[in-house]
Amino acid sequence: MKDYNKLLSWLLKGSAAVFLGIIFLLVLVYLNPFNLFGAIPSIDVLENPESDQASVVYSSDGKILGKFYNEINRNDVEYKELPPVLINALIATEDSRFYEHSGVDIKGVIAIVPSLLMGKKRGSSTLTQQLAKNLFSLRSADEYTGVLDNAVVHKIKEWFIAIQLEKSYSKQEILLMYLNTVEFGNRSFGIRSAAKKYFGKSVSELNLQQASLLIGMLKGPSLYNPRKRPELTLNRRNTVLDQMVKYEYLSLAEATIAKTKPLGVKFQDDGETSGLAPHFRNYLKKIMFNWCKEHNMHLLEDGLKIYTTIDSRMQTAAEEGMRKHMAFLQKEFNKSWSKTDPWTATEPDLLTRLAKSSIHFKEFKEENNGNEALAMLDMKKKVSMQVFTWHGAVDTMMSPLDSIRHSLKLLRTGLFSMDPKSGYVRAWVGNIDYAYFPFDHVLQGKRQAGSTFKPILYAYAMEEKGLTPDSKFPDAPISIPIPGGSPWTPNNSNGKFSNEELTLRQALARSVNSISAQLMNLVGPDSLVAFAKRMGIKSELEPTPALCLGTGDVTLFEMVNAYSVFVNEGIWTQPQFLLRIEDKHGNVLEEFNTNSRQVINEETAYNMIELLKGSVEEAGGTSVDLRSKFNLQGELGGKTGTTQNSADGWFMGITPNLVTGVWVGGEKRVIRFNTMTYGQGARMALPVWAYYMQGVQKDGSIGYPAYLFMKPDGKTTDATPVGDHLLDEELLPDELPHNEDPEVEDGF
């Protein structure tokens, strides 16, 4: 008995010590001595969204391209818009005692304290605490972060904030604030955004199944994502329905009927993935985060005004031209591979390899205790999903394996357009659709340039060897010695040699390989690589004779930058996409100027214009369709490019004040046309450029393109050019990074 009393005494003393320790910790966090724990923000600071302002991105013609905003910049709903099924689902699932507690549920606290003290995460937060966490997490100011800040301190701050919220607002107001601030995945914040994004409905129109799905997602928006994990999301929705039955918000019969209904998701894109130039805006956001860090500002909160060089009219023409041709080209591609997959003959295990690297396969493998065979069987089971097509996003039943196959067979593209004199970037199309394919084929994708690299070789040969567009070479076989190997003897694309004497203008217009090889033999691979670097090619190039045919991997960004030298009198100008940044009051914080340097002489640059015009004007030129089929006006030139086995199609086009490049191909290099009918740059990429230029020429207010090239003496080749004056030269001086090709993921 004595030992029992002693033990009881120690337990009481220990409990009292723990209780007093907790009280002491609560007081310390609340008082925050020496800012050890960071201040607790007031309710006004937390709830008032007006203190945060979105930063706005403007085009050069004054249109809003998009906004960079914090989650707190939400489109709020009113309480009367919330359907009862939504409120009931929320309370039944997240906080069944919501109407009974005062912000902190004592039972939940008792359950969670031991876990927190051991550094473990545990649930049991009330809706009011979750709201406190949502609001508090949006604040990144240093004054709210202390030296001893950790998970326990954060939880205590949530308790204090939750109690303040309960004192300041009614239960209805707390529910409303919670639903207006909570995340629903896919960059959807607030119930209004979620209802529109997942179902295309207003909040008041949500039915039982839809409300249950959205509330179910709150447990983990990434995990319970109906686009990526429909089966898991369906099970979670049904769990919410069970909770509603448990707490008598729903009858068993109603829940049973609701469980038979499909997810019914009709995903609608908004925010960063919608609007003009999303790939460009995604890159700009990274640049701006760095700029803000250097200038002690907040991109998502300070209401910056970011003025870019993108022209919204030209960007619209570029995106419309891309969609018009790529929809047609995809249809022809699908016909050519109607009986088999494009990669079957060259890389038969590609689909399996990509499937095993997918998120779905890894999840299935874990569910099947590491059994890959069973995981692959699950990969072949059809589930509800939404996929990209050129007829719009389509809801369908498809297996994860087939979704990867579907994604692989979709052709991709990139378009980049800049003013060669000012360096202003006018249009940037990174891929066929940002929401499904965020990989940027302007800046990230590197592919063999094919014959579009030949003009760089021709320019160097004329610059160094004194050649002119009229210099002649025979279209005949040539063998170039390779140290330690067999001589290199290239063929022409048609496998024949005419033995005809051709001028350089004719040779480039017809893209004759034998003459490119002869020029390479004159200048040498190492010298050509060095010259390409001067022209703006940053990618690594292997100095081999075959480089003259475009075997090096380069980006579209680099190629457009290099071609701009020809149109800009031999001056390299760094592409510029930022004009100025202003604060929310319109005060200019920084203006940007260009970097430029002379890299070839004016005469060589103008000779290159004449050579590129030959592709459009010479008999047998690879770009003659620009006149005969697309009826483009004014002086223009270009160069097509096709890589081995039609893996890549390129077109580089020039006008007097605009240089634009287009690339078309598969996400993997084995995705290619099986015939040359469409498997060439003139059919794959040139039409995108042509449709873009048609749109630009149609809008007379743009002032692009001017109609006549300038000679080195400052005179035009004919009459006065048509169009507005060019903009002043201003350019952002930072270099742009490159990345390798991506792995294909699930196509939904």
C-alpha positions in Angstrom: 0.0 0.0 0.0 2.9 2.3 0.9 4.5 1.7 -2.5 1.2 2.3 -4.3 0.7 5.7 -2.5 4.3 6.6 -3.4 3.7 5.7 -7.1 0.5 7.6 -7.1 2.3 10.6 -5.6 5.0 10.5 -8.2 2.3 10.2 -11.0 0.4 13.2 -9.6 3.6 15.3 -9.3 4.7 14.2 -12.8 1.3 15.1 -14.3 1.4 18.5 -12.5 4.9 19.1 -13.8 3.8 18.3 -17.3 0.7 20.5 -16.9 2.7 23.4 -15.5 5.4 22.9 -18.3 2.7 23.1 -20.9 1.2 26.2 -19.4 4.7 27.7 -19.1 5.4 26.9 -22.8 2.0 28.4 -23.8 2.9 31.6 -21.9 6.3 31.8 -23.5 5.0 31.4 -27.0 2.3 34.0 -26.4 4.7 36.6 -24.8 7.5 35.7 -27.3 10.5 37.0 -25.2 13.5 38.1 -27.3 11.5 37.0 -30.4 12.5 33.4 -29.6 9.3 32.0 -31.1 8.1 34.7 -33.5 5.1 36.9 -33.1 1.5 35.7 -33.4 -0.1 37.7 -36.2 -3.3 39.5 -35.4 -6.6 38.5 -36.9 -6.7 41.7 -39.0 -3.3 40.9 -40.6 -4.3 37.3 -41.2 -7.8 37.7 -42.6 -7.4 40.9 -44.6 -6.5 40.0 -48.2 -6.2 43.6 -49.2 -2.7 43.8 -47.7 -1.5 41.4 -50.4 -1.7 42.4 -54.0 -1.1 40.2 -57.1 1.8 41.1 -59.4 0.5 41.7 -62.9 2.3 40.8 -66.1 1.6 43.1 -69.1 2.3 42.7 -72.8 4.0 45.4 -74.8 0.7 46.5 -76.2 -0.9 47.0 -72.7 -2.8 43.7 -72.3 -2.7 41.6 -69.1 -1.0 38.3 -69.8 -1.5 37.0 -66.3 -1.0 37.5 -62.6 1.3 36.1 -59.9 -0.7 35.9 -56.7 -0.9 34.4 -53.3 -3.5 31.9 -52.3 -5.1 34.5 -50.1 -6.0 36.5 -53.3 -9.1 34.4 -53.7 -12.5 34.9 -55.2 -14.7 34.6 -52.1 -18.2 33.2 -52.0 -20.9 34.3 -49.6 -22.4 31.9 -47.0 -25.7 31.9 -48.8 -24.0 30.3 -51.8 -22.9 27.3 -49.8 -25.3 24.3 -50.4 -26.2 22.4 -47.2 -24.7 19.1 -48.5 -21.3 20.9 -48.7 -21.4 22.2 -45.1 -22.7 18.8 -43.8 -20.0 16.9 -45.7 -17.3 19.2 -44.3 -18.5 19.0 -40.6 -19.1 15.2 -40.7 -15.6 14.6 -42.2 -13.4 17.2 -40.7 -14.9 18.3 -37.4 -18.0 16.6 -36.1 -17.9 18.7 -32.8 -17.5 22.0 -34.7 -20.6 23.6 -33.2 -19.6 22.5 -29.6 -16.0 23.7 -29.2 -14.6 27.2 -29.0 -11.8 26.8 -31.5 -9.7 24.2 -29.7 -11.2 20.8 -29.0 -9.9 19.7 -25.6 -10.3 16.0 -26.4 -8.3 16.5 -29.6 -5.6 18.5 -27.7 -5.3 15.7 -25.1 -4.8 13.2 -27.9 -2.3 15.3 -29.8 0.0 16.7 -27.1 2.0 13.5 -26.5 2.5 13.1 -30.3 3.7 16.6 -30.7 6.1 16.3 -27.8 7.6 13.3 -29.5 8.0 15.2 -32.7 5.3 13.2 -34.5 2.5 14.5 -36.7 -1.0 13.8 -35.6 -4.4 15.0 -36.7 -7.4 16.1 -34.5 -7.3 19.7 -35.5 -10.6 21.5 -35.5 -11.9 23.4 -38.6 -11.0 26.6 -36.8 -7.5 25.4 -36.2 -7.2 24.4 -39.8 -8.4 27.9 -40.9 -5.8 29.4 -38.5 -3.1 27.2 -40.1 -4.3 28.2 -43.6 -4.1 31.9 -42.9 -0.9 31.7 -40.9 1.0 29.6 -43.5 0.4 32.5 -46.0 2.5 34.8 -44.0 6.3 34.6 -44.6 7.4 37.7 -42.8 10.5 37.3 -40.5 8.6 38.8 -37.6 6.5 35.7 -37.4 9.4 33.3 -37.4 11.5 32.9 -34.3 14.8 31.2 -33.5 13.1 28.3 -31.7 10.3 28.0 -34.2 9.2 24.3 -34.7 6.1 22.1 -35.2 5.1 22.4 -31.5 5.4 26.2 -31.6 3.4 26.3 -34.8 0.6 24.2 -33.3 0.5 26.4 -30.2 0.2 29.5 -32.4 -2.7 27.8 -34.3 -4.5 27.3 -30.9 -4.1 31.0 -30.0 -5.2 32.1 -33.5 -8.1 29.7 -33.4 -9.4 31.0 -30.1 -9.1 34.6 -31.5 -11.1 33.6 -34.5 -13.8 32.1 -32.4 -14.1 35.3 -30.4 -14.1 37.5 -33.5 -16.4 35.6 -35.8 -19.5 33.5 -35.9 -19.5 29.8 -36.7 -20.9 30.6 -40.2 -18.2 33.1 -40.8 -15.5 30.7 -39.8 -16.9 28.0 -42.1 -17.0 30.5 -44.9 -13.4 31.7 -44.4 -12.2 28.1 -44.3 -13.9 27.2 -47.6 -12.6 30.4 -49.2 -8.9 29.7 -48.2 -8.4 26.0 -48.3 -6.5 24.3 -51.1 -8.2 21.8 -53.5 -5.2 20.9 -55.6 -4.2 21.7 -59.2 -3.5 25.3 -58.0 -7.1 25.7 -57.0 -7.7 27.7 -53.8 -11.1 28.3 -52.3 -14.4 26.5 -53.0 -15.4 28.8 -55.9 -12.2 28.0 -57.8 -12.6 24.3 -57.0 -16.2 24.1 -58.1 -15.4 25.8 -61.4 -12.1 23.9 -62.0 -13.4 20.4 -61.4 -17.0 20.6 -62.4 -17.5 23.9 -64.3 -20.2 24.9 -61.8 -20.9 27.6 -59.3 -20.7 26.6 -55.7 -24.5 26.7 -55.2 -24.9 24.2 -58.0 -22.8 21.5 -56.4 -24.7 18.2 -55.8 -24.1 15.6 -53.1 -21.5 13.6 -55.1 -19.6 16.7 -56.1 -19.6 18.2 -52.7 -18.4 14.9 -51.1 -15.6 14.6 -53.7 -14.3 18.1 -53.0 -14.5 17.7 -49.2 -12.7 14.3 -49.5 -9.8 16.0 -51.3 -9.1 18.2 -48.3 -7.3 15.3 -46.6 -4.6 15.4 -49.3 -5.2 17.4 -52.5 -2.2 15.8 -54.2 -3.1 12.2 -53.1 -6.8 12.5 -53.8 -6.5 14.1 -57.2 -9.3 13.0 -59.5 -7.1 13.7 -62.6 -4.2 11.5 -61.5 -5.8 9.0 -59.0 -9.5 8.7 -59.9 -10.0 5.3 -58.1 -8.4 6.6 -54.9 -10.4 9.8 -55.1 -13.6 7.7 -55.6 -12.9 5.7 -52.4 -12.2 8.9 -50.5 -15.5 10.4 -51.7 -17.4 7.3 -50.5 -15.7 7.6 -47.1 -17.1 11.1 -46.8 -20.6 9.8 -47.7 -20.2 7.2 -44.9 -19.2 9.9 -42.4 -22.4 11.8 -43.4 -24.4 8.7 -42.6 -22.6 8.2 -39.3 -23.5 11.7 -38.1 -27.0 11.5 -39.5 -26.7 14.1 -42.2 -27.6 11.4 -44.8 -29.6 8.3 -44.9 -28.0 4.9 -45.7 -30.2 4.7 -48.8 -29.1 8.1 -50.1 -25.4 7.3 -49.5 -25.8 4.0 -51.3 -27.3 5.6 -54.4 -24.6 8.4 -54.4 -21.8 5.8 -54.3 -23.0 4.3 -57.6 -22.4 7.7 -59.3 -19.1 8.3 -61.2 -16.8 11.1 -60.3 -18.2 13.3 -63.0 -15.2 15.6 -63.1 -15.1 18.0 -66.0 -11.8 19.7 -65.4 -11.5 23.3 -66.6 -8.2 25.0 -66.7 -7.7 28.4 -65.2 -5.0 30.5 -63.5 -1.4 30.0 -64.6 -2.2 27.3 -67.2 -4.7 29.4 -69.1 -4.3 32.6 -71.0 -1.6 33.7 -73.5 2.0 32.5 -73.3 1.8 30.2 -70.3 5.3 28.7 -70.9 6.8 32.1 -71.1 5.0 33.2 -67.9 6.2 30.1 -66.1 9.8 31.0 -66.9 9.2 34.7 -66.1 7.9 33.7 -62.7 11.2 32.0 -61.9 13.1 35.1 -63.0 10.9 37.4 -61.0 11.3 35.3 -57.8 15.1 35.8 -58.1 14.7 39.5 -58.8 12.4 39.9 -55.8 14.8 38.1 -53.6 17.6 40.4 -54.6 15.5 43.5 -54.1 13.8 42.4 -50.8 10.3 42.3 -52.3 7.5 39.7 -52.5 6.3 38.7 -56.0 3.0 37.3 -54.7 2.2 40.1 -52.3 3.6 43.4 -53.4 1.5 44.2 -56.5 4.3 44.7 -58.9 3.6 45.7 -62.5 5.8 43.7 -64.8 6.0 45.0 -68.4 7.2 42.5 -71.0 8.1 42.6 -74.7 5.5 40.0 -75.7 3.0 41.4 -78.1 -0.4 39.9 -77.3 -1.6 40.2 -80.9 1.5 38.3 -82.2 1.3 35.8 -79.4 -2.4 35.1 -80.3 -1.4 34.7 -83.9 1.4 32.3 -82.9 -0.8 30.1 -80.7 -3.7 30.0 -83.3 -1.3 29.1 -86.1 0.3 26.4 -84.0 -3.1 24.9 -83.1 -4.4 25.0 -86.7 -1.4 23.1 -88.2 -0.7 20.8 -85.3 -4.3 19.5 -85.2 -4.0 18.7 -88.9 -0.6 17.2 -88.6 -1.6 15.0 -85.6 -4.4 13.6 -87.7 -2.0 12.6 -90.5 0.5 11.2 -88.0 -2.2 9.0 -86.4 -3.1 7.7 -89.9 0.5 6.8 -90.7 0.7 4.8 -87.5 -2.8 3.3 -87.3 -1.5 -0.3 -87.3 1.4 -0.1 -84.9 3.2 2.3 -82.5 5.9 4.6 -83.8 8.6 3.1 -81.5 7.9 -0.6 -82.0 10.7 -1.2 -84.5 13.4 0.9 -83.0 12.7 0.8 -79.2 10.1 -1.9 -78.5 10.5 -1.7 -74.7 9.9 2.1 -74.5 6.3 1.9 -73.3 7.1 -0.6 -70.6 10.2 1.4 -69.5 8.2 4.6 -69.2 5.3 2.8 -67.5 7.7 1.5 -64.8 9.0 5.0 -64.1 5.5 6.5 -63.8 3.8 7.5 -60.5 1.0 5.1 -61.1 3.3 2.1 -61.4 5.2 3.0 -58.2 1.9 3.3 -56.3 0.6 0.0 -57.7 3.9 -1.7 -56.9 3.7 -0.5 -53.3 0.1 -1.7 -53.0 1.1 -5.1 -54.3 4.0 -5.5 -51.9 6.7 -4.9 -54.5 5.3 -7.3 -57.1 6.0 -5.7 -60.5 3.9 -8.2 -62.4 0.8 -7.4 -60.4 1.5 -3.7 -60.6 1.7 -4.0 -64.4 -1.7 -5.8 -64.5 -3.1 -2.8 -62.5 -1.5 -0.5 -65.1 -3.7 -2.2 -67.8 -7.0 -1.7 -66.0 -9.2 1.1 -67.3 -10.1 3.9 -65.0 -11.9 7.2 -65.4 -9.6 10.0 -66.6 -9.4 13.1 -68.7 -6.9 13.3 -71.6 -5.7 16.0 -74.0 -7.0 15.8 -77.6 -7.1 18.4 -80.4 -10.9 18.4 -80.0 -10.5 19.5 -76.4 -10.1 17.7 -73.1 -12.0 14.4 -73.2 -13.4 12.4 -70.2 -12.9 8.7 -71.0 -12.1 5.3 -69.6 -8.5 4.4 -70.2 -5.8 2.4 -68.5 -2.7 4.3 -67.1 -0.6 2.3 -69.6 -2.7 3.5 -72.5 -2.6 7.0 -71.2 1.2 6.9 -71.5 0.8 5.5 -75.1 -1.6 8.3 -75.9 0.8 10.9 -74.6 3.8 9.5 -76.4 2.0 9.6 -79.8 1.1 13.3 -79.5 3.4 15.5 -81.5 4.9 18.5 -79.7 6.1 21.9 -81.0 7.8 25.1 -80.0 7.7 28.6 -81.6 10.0 31.5 -80.7 9.8 34.9 -82.4 11.9 38.0 -81.7 12.7 41.4 -83.2 16.4 41.0 -84.3 17.2 44.7 -83.9 15.8 45.5 -80.5 16.0 41.9 -79.2 12.4 42.1 -78.1 10.8 38.7 -77.7 7.4 38.9 -79.4 5.9 35.4 -79.2 6.8 32.3 -77.2 4.9 29.0 -77.7 6.6 26.3 -75.5 4.4 23.3 -76.4 1.0 22.3 -77.6 -0.7 22.7 -74.2 0.7 24.0 -71.0 -1.7 22.2 -68.6 -0.9 18.8 -70.0 2.7 19.4 -71.3 4.5 22.1 -69.3 7.9 21.1 -70.8 9.1 24.1 -72.8 10.5 23.3 -76.3 11.7 26.9 -76.7 14.1 27.0 -73.8 14.5 23.5 -72.4 14.2 21.1 -75.4 17.5 20.3 -77.3 17.3 18.6 -80.6 19.4 18.2 -83.7 19.1 21.2 -85.9 19.4 19.4 -89.2 19.8 21.7 -92.3 18.8 24.8 -90.3 22.4 24.7 -89.0 23.7 25.1 -92.6 23.3 28.9 -92.7 25.8 29.2 -89.8 28.3 27.2 -91.8 27.6 29.3 -95.0 28.1 32.6 -93.1 31.4 31.5 -91.6 32.6 30.3 -95.1 31.8 33.6 -96.6 33.2 35.6 -93.7 36.5 33.7 -93.6 37.1 32.6 -97.2 35.7 35.6 -99.1 32.9 33.7 -100.8 29.7 35.3 -102.1 26.2 34.1 -102.9 27.4 33.6 -106.5 30.4 31.4 -105.6 30.0 28.0 -107.3 30.6 24.5 -106.2 29.9 21.2 -107.9 27.2 18.9 -106.5 29.5 15.9 -106.4 30.6 13.4 -103.8 33.3 14.4 -101.4 35.2 12.4 -98.8 36.6 14.1 -95.7 39.4 12.3 -93.9 38.7 11.4 -90.2 41.8 10.9 -88.1 41.9 7.3 -86.9 38.8 6.4 -88.9 37.2 5.9 -92.3 36.6 9.0 -94.5 33.2 10.7 -94.1 31.3 10.8 -97.4 27.8 12.2 -97.0 24.9 11.6 -99.4 22.3 14.2 -100.5 18.8 13.7 -99.1 17.6 12.1 -102.4 20.7 9.9 -102.6 21.8 11.4 -105.9 24.4 13.9 -107.1 23.7 16.1 -110.1 27.3 17.0 -110.8 26.0 20.5 -111.7 27.8 23.6 -110.7 25.6 25.4 -108.1 25.9 28.8 -106.6 25.8 29.0 -102.8 22.4 30.6 -103.1 21.1 27.6 -105.1 22.8 25.1 -102.9 21.3 26.5 -99.7 17.9 26.9 -101.3 17.9 23.2 -102.3 19.7 22.1 -99.1 22.4 20.2 -101.0 24.5 18.2 -98.5 27.5 17.7 -100.8 28.2 21.4 -101.0 27.8 21.8 -97.2 30.4 19.1 -96.8 32.8 21.0 -99.2 32.4 24.1 -97.1 33.1 22.2 -94.0 36.2 20.9 -95.6 37.3 24.5 -96.2 36.8 25.9 -92.7 37.2 22.9 -90.4 34.9 21.6 -87.6 36.7 23.3 -84.7 36.6 26.7 -86.3 32.9 26.2 -87.1 32.1 25.4 -83.4 33.9 28.5 -82.3 32.0 30.6 -84.8 28.6 29.1 -83.7 29.4 30.2 -80.2 29.9 33.8 -81.4 26.5 33.6 -83.1 24.8 32.7 -79.8 24.8 28.9 -79.7 25.5 28.0 -76.1 24.9 24.3 -76.3 27.9 21.9 -76.6 28.7 21.0 -80.2 30.9 18.1 -81.2 33.5 19.3 -83.7 33.0 16.6 -86.4 32.6 17.0 -90.2 28.9 15.9 -89.8 28.2 19.0 -87.8 27.7 20.8 -91.2 24.5 18.8 -91.6 23.2 19.8 -88.2 24.0 16.8 -86.0 24.4 19.0 -82.9 21.7 19.4 -80.3 20.5 23.0 -79.9 17.5 24.9 -78.6 15.0 26.8 -80.6 15.9 29.9 -78.5 19.6 29.6 -79.6 18.8 29.2 -83.3 16.5 32.2 -83.4 19.1 34.2 -81.6 21.8 33.2 -84.2 19.6 33.9 -87.3 18.9 37.3 -85.9 22.5 38.3 -86.5 21.9 38.0 -90.3 19.0 40.5 -90.2 20.6 42.8 -87.7 23.6 43.8 -89.9 25.9 41.2 -88.3 25.1 42.4 -84.7 24.3 39.7 -82.1 21.6 41.0 -79.7 20.6 39.1 -76.6 16.9 38.3 -76.5 15.0 40.6 -74.2 11.6 39.8 -72.6 11.5 42.4 -69.8 11.0 46.2 -70.3 10.5 47.5 -66.8 9.2 46.7 -63.3 7.1 49.1 -61.4 5.7 49.0 -57.9 2.0 49.1 -57.2 1.9 52.9 -57.3 3.5 53.0 -60.7 7.0 54.0 -59.6 9.7 52.5 -61.9 11.9 50.1 -59.9 14.1 49.0 -62.8 14.3 49.3 -66.5 16.2 46.8 -68.7 18.6 47.3 -71.6 20.2 45.1 -74.1 23.6 43.5 -74.6 24.9 43.4 -78.2 28.1 43.0 -80.2 29.2 42.8 -83.8 30.0 39.2 -84.7 30.1 39.2 -88.5 30.5 42.1 -90.9 27.5 43.8 -92.5 28.3 42.5 -96.0 28.3 38.9 -94.8 25.1 39.4 -92.9 23.4 40.9 -96.0 24.7 38.0 -98.2 23.1 35.6 -95.8 19.8 37.4 -96.2 20.1 36.9 -100.0 20.9 33.2 -99.4 17.9 32.7 -97.2 15.6 34.5 -99.6 16.7 31.9 -102.2 14.9 29.2 -100.3 11.7 31.0 -101.2 12.6 32.3 -104.6 14.9 29.7 -106.3 13.6 26.9 -108.4 13.6 23.8 -106.2 13.8 25.9 -103.0 12.5 24.1 -99.9 10.4 27.1 -98.8 8.6 28.0 -102.1 5.2 27.1 -100.5 5.4 30.4 -98.6 4.5 32.2 -101.8 2.6 29.7 -103.8 0.5 28.1 -101.0 0.4 30.6 -98.2 0.5 33.8 -100.3 2.8 35.7 -97.8 3.7 39.2 -98.9 6.9 41.2 -98.6 10.5 40.1 -98.6 11.2 37.0 -96.6 13.6 34.1 -96.3 13.9 30.9 -94.5 15.5 27.5 -94.1 13.9 24.1 -93.5 15.5 21.4 -91.5 14.8 17.6 -91.2 16.8 15.3 -89.0 17.5 11.6 -89.6 14.4 9.4 -90.0 12.2 12.5 -89.7 12.7 12.7 -85.9 12.6 16.6 -86.0 11.2 19.1 -88.4 12.4 22.7 -88.3 11.7 26.0 -90.0 13.7 29.2 -89.4 12.0 32.2 -91.1 13.2 35.8 -91.5 11.5 39.1 -92.4 13.1 42.6 -92.3 12.2 43.0 -88.6 11.2 39.6 -87.3 13.0 36.3 -86.9 11.0 33.2 -85.9 11.8 29.6 -85.5 9.5 26.6 -85.3 10.4 23.0 -84.2 8.0 20.0 -84.4 8.7 16.4 -83.2 7.9 13.8 -80.7 8.6 14.0 -77.0 11.0 11.1 -77.6 13.2 11.0 -80.7 11.7 7.6 -81.8 8.4 9.3 -82.3 8.5 10.2 -86.0 6.7 10.0 -89.3 7.3 6.8 -91.3 7.3 8.6 -94.7 8.6 11.9 -96.1 5.1 13.0 -97.2 4.8 14.9 -93.9 8.1 13.9 -92.3 10.1 16.9 -93.3 10.6 20.4 -92.1 8.7 21.9 -95.0 5.6 20.0 -94.0 6.0 19.6 -90.2 7.2 23.1 -89.2 7.0 25.6 -92.1 3.1 25.8 -92.0 3.1 26.8 -88.4 5.4 29.7 -89.3 3.3 30.6 -92.3 0.0 30.7 -90.4 1.7 32.8 -87.7 2.9 35.3 -90.3 -0.5 35.4 -92.0 -2.0 36.4 -88.7 0.8 39.0 -88.1 0.4 40.5 -91.6 -3.4 40.6 -91.3 -3.3 42.9 -88.3 -2.1 46.2 -89.6 -1.9 47.7 -86.2 1.1 45.6 -85.2 3.7 47.0 -87.5 5.2 43.6 -88.1 6.7 42.5 -90.3 8.3 45.3 -92.3 8.3 44.5 -96.0 11.8 45.2 -97.3 15.3 44.3 -96.0 18.0 47.0 -95.6 21.2 46.9 -97.5 24.5 47.6 -95.6 24.6 51.2 -97.0 21.3 51.9 -95.2 19.2 51.8 -98.3 16.4 49.3 -98.9 16.4 46.7 -101.7 13.5 48.7 -103.3 11.1 51.3 -102.0 10.4 52.6 -98.5 9.6 49.8 -96.0 6.0 49.3 -94.8 5.2 49.3 -91.1 5.9 51.2 -87.9 9.3 52.1 -86.6 11.1 49.6 -84.5 11.2 49.9 -80.7 14.2 51.2 -78.8 16.8 48.6 -77.9 16.4 47.4 -74.3 17.3 44.0 -73.1 17.6 41.9 -69.9 21.3 41.0 -69.6 21.0 37.6 -67.9 21.7 34.4 -69.8 19.0 31.7 -70.0 19.5 28.1 -68.9 19.0 24.9 -70.9 17.7 21.5 -69.8 17.6 18.0 -71.2 14.6 16.2 -72.7 12.0 15.1 -70.1 10.7 11.7 -69.4 7.1 11.1 -70.5 4.7 10.7 -67.7 1.1 9.6 -67.6 -0.8 11.5 -70.3 -3.7 12.7 -68.1 
